[in-house]
Amino acid sequence: MRRALVVGGGVAGPVAAMALQRAGIEATVHEMRPAAVDDVGAWLGVQVNGLDALRAIGAEQAVRDVGFPTPVIEFRSGTGRVLGELSATGPPPARTVGLSLRRADLYRALHEEALRRGLDLRYGARLVDVHDTGDGVTAVFADGSTDTADVLVGADGVRSAVRGLVDPAAPPPRFVPVLNTAGVSEHVPPGAEVGRLTMVFGRRAFFGYLRAPSGGTWWFANPPVSREPAPAEVAGISDAEWRRRLHELHRDDRSPAVALVEATPGPLRGWATHDVPRVARWHRGRTVLIGDAVHATSPASGQGSSLAIEDAVVLARCLRDLPVPEAFTAFERLRRARVERVVAQGFGVSSAKSPPPVGRVVRDLVMPVLLRRGRDPQSWVRAHHVDWDAPVTGAA
């Protein structure tokens, strides 16, 4: 194994290239977008399990430099009642704390670190086909160019072109029944603390906010919807309409949602969310899928980027220690059950963000009890550790 092609330059792509390089495999990343990533997405979290995987390839600090620790997640009801809180800190002995950061900053940090390591990142490369010769694979791009290597890694996101080539029968991504919008407000709610992410189960919609150390407050909102809107329909929602909707949804909540939205420079825009609950085939011949291309999860899980990072590092370990296709089989064996469980949990959380009145009452009674008892439904996810030095075997 000498060379790999990585299709997709979001999170999984550059991490896969760095991990493959550490495993002794040359890697080239082909990204469809132009090089600039200044306006990509809103903000997100990289959890302790994602940081653990980055640490395995010496890339953790590059991400820490553009984020800030977020050790506490607080939950409130629409009445203002504190339902409890969870720790976003990892298990001992490291006790690592998860980070919050802008998606564009995460992309930029990973790309810059990959370039610093001498990796080849090629932009404006839209994949249209893959030719597998049995002992190698050639990627064909829209501009007519090609590239050949020993393996191809599909890290091209929820709308993956590679997924359709690996598993033509794969169902389309599943709509998660909420819309999304977000912003950075000039308002800082009284009592808001840097590093404390507050989640509000409003009467009509879900809202989250986080005071940033640089000033202002990062926020997001999840208006519920009963049907999947067309992309043009979501794109056509004006700034004024988003503000009107958010005011209507949150005006009766005892939360800073309305004040935060009002103090946010425009324009507001939104997007729909989709996940990928199960793909029957993760690999075909010398092509394999990782990250959102094979298991995109709802943002409610808080694990999309972290799972993609884990995938990238685990795949590199498998290709380091095993020949193709045994390496791909081992990778799927090590990853499938874990990621599909996270996807299922994320969809369930998104679907339950705006329950009917009876459901709200039950939730507000049960959640404080569970949290007081230390019932953290995500602890098993964060405790995951990637041991770079451990050999990967082909045995089940």
Secondary structure, 3 states (H helix, E strand, C coil): CCEEEEECCCCHHHHHHHHHHHCCCEEEEEECCCCCCCCCCCEEEECHHHHHHHHHCCCHHHHHCCCEECCEEEEEECCCCEEEEEECECCCCCCCECEEEEHHHHHHHHHHHHHHCCCEEEECCCEEEEEECCCCEEEEECCCCEEEECEEEECCCCCCHHHHHHCCCCCCCEEEEEEEEEEEECCCCCCCCECEEEEEECCCCEEEEEECCCCCEEEEEECECCCCCCHHHHHCCCHHHHHHHHHHHHCCCCCCHHHHHHCCCCCCCEEEEEECCCCCCCEECCEEECCHHHHCCCHHHCCHHHHHHHHHHHHHHHHHHCCCCHHHHHHHHHHHHHHHHHHHHHHHHHHCCCCCHHHHHHHHHHHHHHHHCCCCCCHHHHCCCCCCCCCCCCCC
